Amino acid sequence: MIEFLGKTNIDFIGKRKYSFVISSLISIIGIIAIVQMSRGAANLGIDFTGGTTVQLKFDRPVPLADARKALHASGITDLELQEIKDGNKLLVKLGKQDHLAVGQAATVIPAAFTKAMPNLQVTVDSTTEIGPAIGDKLRKDTIIAVALSMLGIILYIAWRFDFKFGIGAVVATLHDVLAMFAAYYVTGREFNLLFITAVLTIAGYSLTDTVVVFDRIRENLHKDLKGALHTIFNRSINEVLSRSIITSLTTFLSASALFFFGGEVIHDFSFALLIGIIVGAYSSVFVASPIVILLEQRAQRKQGNTAGAPAHA
């Protein structure tokens, strides 16, 4: 691995009070976002609320304002339009329309354009319909999936390292998940299944980065059994800092390419990846390791031994 930064000696653990304040604020916003999502008050996609998505193709470009006007003229109001620049395509997302029967949207929407623009040629590329009952089930299953992934993480790290390390890893991963919910909620982006895919992807990515840091900490604990925890943790983080930055930078550049050049369909997905990569690198250093330090110091105070090293595999 290239020595990207060279040898560093940064007191990461000493800055944990500041990082805890920042992380707490981010987590609170993330919790609010999840509560709003569970109440149906956030910007939920049709995956969670039920509705119809119709992708149309035109023979010429159609401005969004004209498209919205044509649909409103036909009584279709609860909608979201997304322009797909390649191929004069338009994605029409409809919430539940009381006056439309199931499957009728694929006929009514093209007819609305033909009526408002008689010379326009319209074809339907694809149609997706999700009922409200399925949307409600997907929303509940999403929360369960995230919770089960957190449980799996803590069990794996507890087996691989130590229970305290497991707690630190799951808190850091949960912090990353909440940060992604917070970013989506604040920016008003749509919560859908692609977002959940990004959340679970970043959970695994963050865990991998955290394991690298923990593995070096474990090695140094074996080498320096009587050393101060603060010093051992700082030294370990500094030793893998160059590797972590290079890895995060590489994945960030890849996600950036998707964000800027990947097209409208995966734009929000790549945005979630970018946020997750940033907070994942941050949490491995400023959340996971300080949490383990606090748990170990608490355990040592209970045992009346403030100088010992933590139990580790």
PyMOL commands that set and color helices and strands:
alter all, ss='L'
color gray80, all
select helices_A, chain A and resi 13-39+46-49+64-73+105-116+132-160+163-187+193-223+229-261+267-303
alter helices_A, ss='H'
color red, helices_A
select strands_A, chain A and resi 51-58+79-84+89-94+122-130
alter strands_A, ss='S'
color yellow, strands_A
deselect
rebuild
show_as cartoon
